[in-house]
Amino acid sequence: MTINRLPNLKLLSVFVCVARCQGYSRAQQELNMTTPAISAYMSELEQQLGFVLCRRGRAGFSLTEKGEQYLQYSLQLLHTLQDFDRQVDGLKNEQGGVFSLGVVDSTATDDRLQLADTLRQFSDRFPAIYLSLAVRDPNELQQQVLDNRLDLAIGHFPVNVNNLVTVPLHHEQHWLYCSDNHSLFARHTADDLQNVGFVTRSYWNQSELARRGFKASSASVESIEAQLILILSGKYIGYLPEHCARPWVAQGRLRRLSPEQFSYRAAFSLIFRRGRSREVPIRALRDLLKLRAAAGD
């Protein structure tokens, strides 16, 4: 391809954002652009290409068949350019730049992971790195690692995703809990648990809910901290990591319910995008986390 045939990266970025947000109006905030401006960029891109990328109307937003194909080509190109930028930054200073890490919530009390100590060691080794730490749900973490918005992520990822490398770390024990304000705190049977309010996590699908022993829920949360609050209210029962519930159990505020029947172990892993394993900071943090996990076995 000659230089004058290279795509306009601004137009490409607008198109990818519109496709990800499923429409012009939803992409406004992320792009910090008005709908007419987005429409003008999309029209310019379609004129350059010579075919229609998307349809808008009463039926909603949708990509055309060629639009779907062009989206995949665009993502491949943008990921390649991001890799190029990182490699160039590495030539300037292998131990500098921004490192973006994502984790699921409620990891501060995870004594198996000991993330604070691990990040202290990482920062000691790479003092020039600017560390960005984000807390997201598992689905968001996987998507942001795929999009190279995160360099590495840690959490429980039940579904394997193509183009992600998964490195097992440890297992996190979860039990079913109620608070001292709940009617089941003093006495209960396993059958009683199906007749009270159960709080689930928004990223659990129906099959995951069934695997935890419940057919339906009466409340939903996006974080374990929010789940803890609802359980402490006395109106709901729900699963919590053992390390998260431990101080509340010690205070007599929480108790486990039918532990012989209601419990599960969540496999914790670290993930990063395939093709990035040679990058020094990713390799270093991976090794530190694996060493920490091995020490806890």
C-alpha positions in Angstrom: 0.0 0.0 0.0 1.3 3.4 -0.9 1.4 6.2 1.7 -1.5 8.1 0.1 -3.7 4.9 0.4 -3.3 4.7 4.1 -6.5 5.1 6.0 -7.3 8.3 8.0 -6.7 7.2 11.6 -9.1 9.8 13.0 -11.9 8.5 10.8 -11.0 5.0 11.7 -11.1 5.7 15.5 -14.5 7.4 15.2 -15.9 4.4 13.3 -14.6 1.9 15.8 -16.1 3.9 18.7 -19.5 4.2 17.0 -19.5 0.5 16.3 -18.6 -0.3 19.9 -21.2 2.1 21.3 -23.8 0.8 18.8 -24.8 4.3 17.6 -23.9 8.0 17.2 -25.5 9.3 20.3 -23.9 6.8 22.6 -20.5 7.6 21.2 -20.8 11.3 21.8 -19.4 11.3 25.4 -16.5 9.0 24.6 -15.5 10.9 21.5 -16.4 14.4 23.0 -18.1 15.2 19.8 -21.6 16.2 18.7 -23.8 13.9 16.8 -23.6 16.0 13.6 -19.8 16.0 13.8 -19.8 12.2 14.2 -22.2 11.9 11.3 -19.9 14.0 9.1 -16.8 11.9 9.9 -18.8 8.7 9.1 -20.0 10.1 5.8 -16.5 11.2 4.9 -15.2 7.7 5.6 -17.9 6.0 3.6 -17.3 8.3 0.7 -13.6 7.4 0.8 -14.4 3.7 0.9 -17.1 3.7 -1.6 -19.6 1.6 0.5 -22.0 1.9 3.4 -20.7 1.0 6.8 -23.9 1.2 9.0 -27.6 1.7 8.9 -29.6 4.0 11.2 -33.3 4.3 11.5 -36.4 3.2 13.5 -35.0 -0.3 13.7 -32.0 1.0 15.5 -28.3 1.0 14.6 -26.6 -1.8 12.8 -23.5 -2.4 10.8 -23.8 -3.6 7.2 -22.0 -6.9 6.2 -19.1 -4.9 4.7 -19.2 -2.7 7.8 -18.7 -5.8 10.1 -15.7 -6.9 7.9 -14.2 -3.4 7.9 -14.6 -3.2 11.7 -12.4 -6.3 12.1 -9.8 -4.9 9.7 -9.8 -1.6 11.6 -9.4 -3.3 15.0 -6.5 -5.3 13.7 -4.8 -2.2 12.3 -5.3 -0.1 15.5 -4.0 -2.9 17.7 -0.9 -3.2 15.4 -0.3 0.6 15.8 -0.7 0.4 19.6 1.9 -2.4 19.7 4.1 -0.2 17.5 3.8 2.7 19.9 4.7 0.5 22.9 7.7 -0.9 21.2 9.0 2.6 20.3 8.4 3.7 23.9 10.4 0.7 24.9 13.3 1.9 22.8 13.3 5.2 24.6 13.0 3.8 28.1 12.3 0.2 28.8 11.3 0.9 32.4 9.1 4.0 31.8 5.7 4.9 30.5 2.2 4.1 31.8 1.2 0.6 32.9 -2.5 0.0 33.2 -3.6 -2.8 35.5 -7.2 -3.9 36.1 -8.5 -6.0 39.0 -11.9 -7.2 40.2 -13.1 -5.5 43.4 -12.5 -6.7 46.9 -8.9 -7.8 46.4 -7.4 -5.7 49.1 -8.1 -8.3 51.8 -7.1 -11.3 49.6 -4.2 -12.7 51.6 -3.5 -15.3 48.9 -3.1 -12.6 46.3 -1.4 -10.0 48.5 -1.7 -7.5 45.7 -0.4 -4.5 47.7 2.9 -6.2 48.4 3.2 -7.4 44.8 2.7 -3.9 43.5 5.2 -2.5 45.9 7.8 -4.9 44.5 6.8 -4.0 41.0 7.1 -0.3 41.7 10.5 -0.8 43.3 11.7 -2.5 40.2 10.2 0.0 37.8 10.3 3.4 39.6 9.8 5.4 36.4 6.5 3.6 35.5 3.3 5.5 36.0 0.9 2.9 37.4 -2.8 3.1 36.6 -5.0 0.8 38.6 -8.7 0.2 37.7 -11.4 -1.9 39.4 -13.8 -3.5 36.9 -16.1 -6.5 36.6 -14.7 -9.6 34.9 -16.4 -8.9 31.5 -15.1 -5.3 31.4 -11.6 -6.5 32.3 -11.4 -9.0 29.5 -12.7 -6.5 26.9 -10.4 -3.8 28.0 -7.4 -6.1 27.8 -8.5 -7.1 24.3 -8.7 -3.5 23.4 -5.3 -2.7 24.9 -6.8 -0.3 27.3 -5.4 -2.4 30.1 -2.0 -4.1 29.9 -2.9 -6.8 32.4 -5.9 -7.8 34.5 -6.5 -10.1 37.5 -9.7 -11.8 38.5 -12.1 -14.7 38.1 -12.8 -15.3 34.4 -15.1 -18.2 33.8 -15.2 -17.8 30.0 -12.0 -18.1 27.9 -11.6 -15.5 25.3 -9.6 -15.8 22.1 -6.4 -13.7 21.9 -6.0 -13.6 25.7 -3.3 -15.4 27.5 -4.6 -16.8 30.9 -2.2 -17.6 33.7 -3.7 -19.4 36.7 -2.9 -18.0 40.1 -5.0 -19.4 43.0 -8.6 -20.2 44.1 -10.7 -17.8 46.1 -13.2 -19.4 48.6 -16.7 -18.1 48.6 -19.4 -19.0 51.2 -23.1 -18.1 51.4 -23.7 -15.5 54.2 -26.5 -13.7 56.1 -26.2 -11.0 58.7 -27.3 -10.9 62.3 -30.3 -8.8 61.2 -31.6 -11.7 59.1 -34.3 -14.2 60.3 -32.0 -17.1 59.2 -29.1 -16.0 61.4 -30.2 -18.0 64.5 -31.6 -21.1 62.8 -32.2 -22.3 59.3 -32.5 -25.4 57.0 -31.2 -25.7 53.4 -34.9 -25.4 52.1 -35.3 -22.1 53.9 -32.6 -20.5 51.7 -34.8 -20.7 48.6 -37.6 -18.7 50.2 -35.7 -15.5 51.1 -34.2 -12.6 49.1 -30.9 -13.5 47.3 -28.5 -10.9 46.0 -26.6 -11.8 42.8 -23.9 -10.0 40.8 -24.9 -8.3 37.6 -22.3 -10.1 35.5 -23.6 -13.6 36.5 -25.8 -15.2 33.9 -28.6 -17.6 34.6 -26.4 -20.7 34.3 -23.9 -19.2 36.8 -26.8 -18.4 39.2 -28.0 -22.0 38.9 -24.5 -23.4 39.6 -24.5 -21.4 42.9 -27.7 -23.2 43.9 -30.4 -20.6 43.1 -33.0 -20.3 40.4 -33.7 -16.6 40.8 -32.5 -13.4 42.6 -34.3 -10.5 44.2 -31.5 -8.0 44.0 -28.4 -7.3 41.8 -25.1 -5.5 42.4 -22.1 -4.6 40.3 -19.5 -5.0 43.1 -18.8 -7.3 46.1 -18.8 -4.2 48.4 -22.4 -3.4 47.3 -23.3 -7.1 47.9 -21.9 -6.9 51.4 -24.0 -3.8 52.1 -27.2 -5.5 51.0 -26.3 -8.7 53.0 -25.6 -6.6 56.2 -29.0 -4.9 55.7 -30.7 -8.2 56.8 -33.0 -8.3 53.8 -30.8 -10.5 51.6 -28.4 -13.5 51.6 -25.5 -13.8 49.2 -22.1 -15.1 48.4 -19.0 -13.3 49.6 -15.2 -14.2 49.4 -14.1 -15.6 52.7 -11.4 -13.0 53.1 -13.9 -10.2 52.6 -16.4 -11.6 55.2 -13.8 -12.6 57.8 -13.8 -9.4 59.9 -17.6 -9.3 59.9 -17.8 -12.9 61.0 -15.3 -12.2 63.8 -17.6 -9.3 65.0 -20.6 -11.6 65.0 -22.3 -9.7 62.2 -22.2 -12.4 59.5 -22.5 -16.1 59.5 -22.2 -18.8 56.9 -25.3 -20.6 55.7 -25.3 -24.4 55.1 -21.6 -24.4 54.2 -21.6 -28.1 53.3 -24.0 -27.4 50.5 -23.6 -23.7 49.5 -20.0 -22.8 48.6 -17.7 -22.5 45.6 -14.1 -21.7 44.8 -13.4 -19.1 42.1 -10.3 -19.7 40.0 -8.2 -16.5 39.9 -6.0 -15.8 36.9 -4.1 -13.0 35.3 -4.7 -12.2 31.7 -2.9 -10.2 29.0 -3.3 -9.8 25.2 -1.7 -12.5 23.1 1.6 -11.3 21.5 2.6 -9.1 24.5 4.4 -11.7 26.7 7.8 -10.3 25.7 7.1 -6.9 27.2 9.3 -6.4 30.2 6.7 -4.9 32.7 4.1 -7.5 31.8 6.5 -10.4 32.2 7.8 -9.0 35.5 4.4 -8.5 37.0 3.3 -12.0 35.8 6.3 -13.6 37.4 5.8 -11.7 40.7 2.1 -12.8 40.9 3.0 -16.4 40.0 5.7 -16.4 42.7 3.2 -15.0 45.3 0.6 -17.6 44.3 3.1 -20.5 44.5 4.2 -19.3 48.0 0.6 -19.5 49.2 0.1 -23.2 48.1 
